[in-house]
C-alpha cells in the first residue's frame, strides 16, 4: 500500500497554474538560452536609411549655404545703391559715374572725371589686378565705411579671401577685390550728346534711322536721381565676373531695335547664383530674377573653367536680354527701341 501510494504521487498530473521546481513559469518571456540578433538584411536596411538621411541633410545644408551667400551678395548691392544715394545728397544731387577710371571724358573739358565710383588709375598690380587702392580712390569708399568687404560677393569664387590692405606694384590681393558693377546708363550724359552708355558708347544711337524719330539726335542725362524716370525699376548694380582681370567700366547690354544687332550682351552677368542674376535698383531695393536658362548660360560661358564672355548674343525671342534692356533705363530706353 505504501508503494502504490508513492507511485501514484509520482505519476499524478500537474494541474494548470501549478509550478514545478526547475521549470519556467507560465508567461515568462525567457524561453531560450540566448536572444536572436539583427539579420544581415536588417543591418543593410538600417545602413541604407542612415545614408539617405545624411545625403538629404547635406543637400539641405548646401542649399541653405547657397541661399545665405546669395542673401549676403544682395545685401552688399543694397549698400552700394544706398551709398550712391548718400553721395548724391552730399554732391548737389550728382550720382556717381559707373566708370572705373577717372580718365577725361571727351567733350567734358575736365582733365579727369571727378566722380567715378572706383578708380583703377595707378591702382593695378602686375597682371592688371585691381587692388584696394582703386576702391579707396573711388567716390563711394567713405560712404561704405572705408572697408572693402561690401565690394566682394561671398558667392564669387574668384574673390579675395584675405582682406589685408593691398596696393601696387607688388602688394597684390589673393583674388579679385570687386564683384560688382554699376549700370552704365546711370550717372552719365553730362558732357556729350552722343556719348551715352558709360559716357563712351554711342548707343542708343542718336542718329539711327531704325529709331523712332522722336529719339533721333536727342540727348539723355541721368546725372541726378530726378533725371531717372523710374528709380524703382532702374538697375543700379549687378554681380559680374568680367573676362578682363577686373570688372571694367559700367555694365550694359546693347539696346537696339530688332532690325539691328538684337540680343547682344556687351557684358554678361556673373553666373554664381544658378539661373539667377543678383541686382539692386536705384531706390535701394534688391532682386534675383530667374532669367538665365541653360542654353543661354552655355552661350555666355562656353568654357565652365573660364569667366563668361563679352558680346554674347542671345537669339530667338531673347527673353533674358529683353528683361535686362527693360531695367537699364525704363522710361527713356523704351520697349519700341529695344
C-alpha positions, 0 to 999 in steps of 0.5 A: 500500500505504501508503494502504490501510494508513492507511485501514484504521487509520482505519476499524478498530473500537474494541474494548470497554474501549478509550478514545478521546481526547475521549470519556467513559469507560465508567461515568462518571456525567457524561453531560450538560452540566448536572444536572436540578433539583427539579420544581415538584411536588417543591418543593410536596411538600417545602413541604407536609411542612415545614408539617405538621411545624411545625403538629404541633410547635406543637400539641405545644408548646401542649399541653405549655404547657397541661399545665405551667400546669395542673401549676403551678395544682395545685401552688399548691392543694397549698400552700394545703391544706398551709398550712391544715394548718400553721395548724391545728397552730399554732391548737389544731387550728382550720382556717381559715374559707373566708370572705373577710371577717372580718365577725361571724358571727351567733350567734358573739358575736365582733365579727369572725371571727378566722380567715378565710383572706383578708380583703377588709375595707378591702382593695378598690380602686375597682371592688371589686378585691381587692388584696394587702392582703386576702391579707396580712390573711388567716390563711394569708399567713405560712404561704405565705411572705408572697408572693402568687404561690401565690394566682394560677393561671398558667392564669387569664387574668384574673390579675395579671401584675405582682406589685408590692405593691398596696393601696387606694384607688388602688394597684390590681393589673393583674388579679385577685390570687386564683384560688382558693377554699376549700370552704365546708363546711370550717372552719365550724359553730362558732357556729350550728346552722343556719348551715352552708355558709360559716357563712351558708347554711342548707343542708343544711337542718336542718329539711327534711322531704325529709331523712332524719330522722336529719339533721333539726335536727342540727348539723355542725362541721368546725372541726378536721381530726378533725371531717372524716370523710374528709380524703382525699376532702374538697375543700379548694380549687378554681380559680374565676373568680367573676362578682363582681370577686373570688372571694367567700366559700367555694365550694359547690354546693347539696346537696339531695335530688332532690325539691328544687332538684337540680343547682344550682351556687351557684358554678361552677368556673373553666373554664381547664383544658378539661373539667377542674376543678383541686382539692386535698383536705384531706390535701394531695393534688391532682386534675383530674377530667374532669367538665365536658362541653360542654353543661354548660360552655355552661350555666355560661358562656353568654357565652365573653367573660364569667366563668361564672355563679352558680346554674347548674343542671345537669339530667338525671342531673347527673353533674358536680354529683353528683361535686362534692356527693360531695367537699364533705363525704363522710361527713356530706353523704351520697349519700341527701341529695344 
